[in-house]
């Protein structure tokens, strides 16, 4: 049995959706954000030294980092379905997009969030840098997903799961209106039954709603 330590409104959403898509048995251990600070609770620190989510327990081992967990679960349960064959040309593109979500696209989103929490979001120079970087990345993604339901080879893959959380964040901020192909891509992902089940689970576990 897989145990997912799930923090609402976090990268854990990627893994929750993946588990729903895989259809493997799993258990959710829910952790609630602090109502005032919106930070992860101390209960997560008791699970993993970083005190962050997602964390999964599987086969007596503890694993963190949503990208690593996504790759691990796909290799274990769906390597023939949710990723291209390693010998194919598509495999390199798959890895690129899987890591793009966290290494490139998440960077300006995180900086933007941290500056707001620190109360320095009125810095015009910093805001310009963030906006320019977001525009560059979203324009690139917009071109790549034009006419596509999925980012690699017109098939659902781990890269789509990784990008989903970034796009949820951007949609909530109204940041996709200038990128119609990204918006359509996000809506296509959101239309999947497994994604809809995931969002219902997320709502059920989120006590702040």
C-alpha positions in Angstrom: 0.0 0.0 0.0 1.2 3.5 -0.9 0.8 6.2 1.7 0.7 9.8 0.4 1.3 12.6 2.9 -0.8 15.2 1.2 -0.8 18.9 1.9 -3.7 20.8 0.2 -2.9 23.5 -2.3 0.6 22.1 -2.8 2.7 20.1 -5.3 1.2 17.1 -3.7 -1.7 17.6 -6.1 0.4 16.2 -8.9 1.0 12.9 -7.1 -2.6 12.7 -6.0 -3.8 13.0 -9.6 -1.2 10.4 -10.7 -2.3 7.9 -8.1 -6.0 8.4 -9.2 -4.9 7.9 -12.9 -2.9 4.8 -12.0 -5.7 3.2 -10.1 -3.4 1.6 -7.6 -4.3 1.2 -3.9 -3.2 4.1 -1.8 -3.9 5.9 1.4 -4.0 9.6 2.0 -2.6 11.2 5.2 -3.9 14.7 5.2 -1.9 17.7 6.6 -3.6 21.1 6.9 -1.9 24.4 6.3 -1.7 26.9 9.2 -4.8 29.1 9.0 -2.8 32.3 9.6 0.6 31.7 7.9 -0.6 29.3 5.2 2.6 27.3 5.9 2.9 23.5 6.2 2.2 22.2 9.7 4.7 20.7 12.0 3.2 17.3 11.4 5.0 17.1 8.1 8.3 17.7 9.8 7.7 14.5 11.8 7.4 12.7 8.5 10.4 14.2 6.6 13.1 16.6 7.7 12.1 19.2 5.1 8.6 19.3 6.4 7.1 19.6 2.9 4.7 17.7 0.7 4.4 15.5 -1.2 6.0 12.6 0.6 5.1 9.0 -0.1 5.8 5.8 1.9 6.2 2.7 -0.3 7.8 -0.6 0.3 9.1 0.6 3.7 10.9 3.6 2.1 10.2 7.3 2.3 10.4 9.5 -0.9 10.1 13.2 -1.4 10.1 15.6 -4.4 7.2 15.5 -6.7 9.3 15.0 -9.8 11.1 12.1 -8.4 7.9 10.6 -7.1 6.2 11.0 -10.4 9.0 9.2 -12.2 9.2 6.5 -9.6 5.5 5.7 -9.7 5.3 5.7 -13.5 8.4 3.4 -13.7 6.8 1.0 -11.2 3.2 1.0 -12.4 2.8 2.5 -15.9 6.1 2.7 -17.8 4.4 1.4 -20.9 1.5 3.8 -20.7 2.6 7.1 -19.1 6.0 7.7 -20.6 7.5 7.1 -24.1 9.9 4.2 -24.6 13.4 5.1 -23.5 14.8 4.2 -26.9 12.4 6.7 -28.7 13.1 10.3 -29.7 10.1 11.3 -27.6 11.7 10.2 -24.4 14.2 13.1 -24.3 11.3 15.6 -24.9 9.4 13.8 -22.1 12.2 14.3 -19.6 12.6 17.9 -20.7 9.0 18.8 -20.1 8.8 16.8 -16.9 11.6 18.8 -15.4 10.6 22.1 -17.1 7.6 22.3 -14.8 9.7 22.5 -11.6 13.1 23.8 -12.7 12.0 26.6 -15.1 8.3 27.5 -14.9 8.0 27.2 -11.1 10.9 29.6 -10.4 9.2 32.9 -11.3 5.9 31.6 -9.7 7.7 30.9 -6.5 9.6 34.2 -6.4 6.4 36.0 -7.0 4.7 34.2 -4.1 7.6 34.7 -1.8 7.9 38.5 -2.5 4.2 38.9 -1.7 4.6 37.0 1.6 7.6 39.1 2.5 5.7 42.3 1.6 8.2 43.4 -1.1 5.9 43.0 -4.0 5.9 46.7 -4.7 9.5 46.6 -6.0 9.0 47.6 -9.6 12.3 46.3 -10.9 11.8 42.9 -9.3 8.2 42.7 -10.6 9.3 43.5 -14.1 11.9 40.7 -14.0 9.2 38.3 -12.8 6.8 39.3 -15.5 9.3 39.1 -18.2 10.4 35.6 -17.2 6.8 34.4 -16.9 6.0 35.8 -20.3 9.0 34.2 -21.9 8.2 30.8 -20.4 4.5 30.9 -21.1 5.0 32.1 -24.6 7.4 29.1 -25.2 4.9 26.7 -23.7 2.0 28.3 -25.6 3.8 27.5 -28.9 4.6 24.0 -27.9 1.1 23.0 -26.9 -0.7 24.6 -29.8 -3.1 22.0 -31.2 -2.2 19.5 -28.6 -4.1 17.8 -25.8 -0.9 16.5 -24.2 2.6 17.9 -24.2 4.5 14.8 -25.7 3.4 12.6 -28.6 -0.3 13.4 -28.1 -0.4 11.0 -25.2 -0.9 11.6 -21.4 2.5 11.3 -19.7 4.3 12.2 -16.5 5.1 15.6 -18.0 1.4 16.5 -18.0 1.1 15.6 -14.4 4.0 17.8 -13.5 2.8 20.8 -15.5 -0.8 20.6 -14.1 0.1 22.2 -10.7 1.9 25.1 -12.3 -1.1 25.8 -14.6 -3.6 25.6 -11.7 -1.6 28.2 -9.9 -1.5 30.4 -13.0 -5.1 30.0 -13.7 -6.0 31.1 -10.2 -4.0 34.2 -10.8 -5.7 34.9 -14.1 -2.3 34.6 -15.8 -3.4 32.4 -18.8 -5.6 34.7 -20.7 -2.8 35.9 -23.0 -1.8 32.3 -23.7 -4.8 30.6 -25.4 -3.1 27.4 -26.2 -1.8 26.9 -22.7 -5.3 27.7 -21.4 -6.9 25.1 -23.7 -4.2 22.5 -22.8 -5.0 23.1 -19.1 -8.7 22.8 -19.7 -8.1 19.5 -21.6 -6.2 18.1 -18.7 -8.8 19.2 -16.2 -11.6 17.4 -18.2 -10.2 14.0 -17.5 -12.2 11.9 -15.0 -9.1 11.2 -12.9 -8.4 14.9 -12.6 -12.0 15.7 -11.6 -11.8 13.0 -8.9 -8.6 14.5 -7.7 -10.0 18.0 -7.4 -13.0 16.6 -5.5 -10.6 14.8 -3.1 -8.6 18.0 -2.7 -11.7 19.9 -1.8 -12.8 17.3 0.7 -9.5 17.4 2.5 -9.0 21.1 2.4 -10.4 22.4 5.7 -9.7 26.1 4.7 -12.5 26.0 2.1 
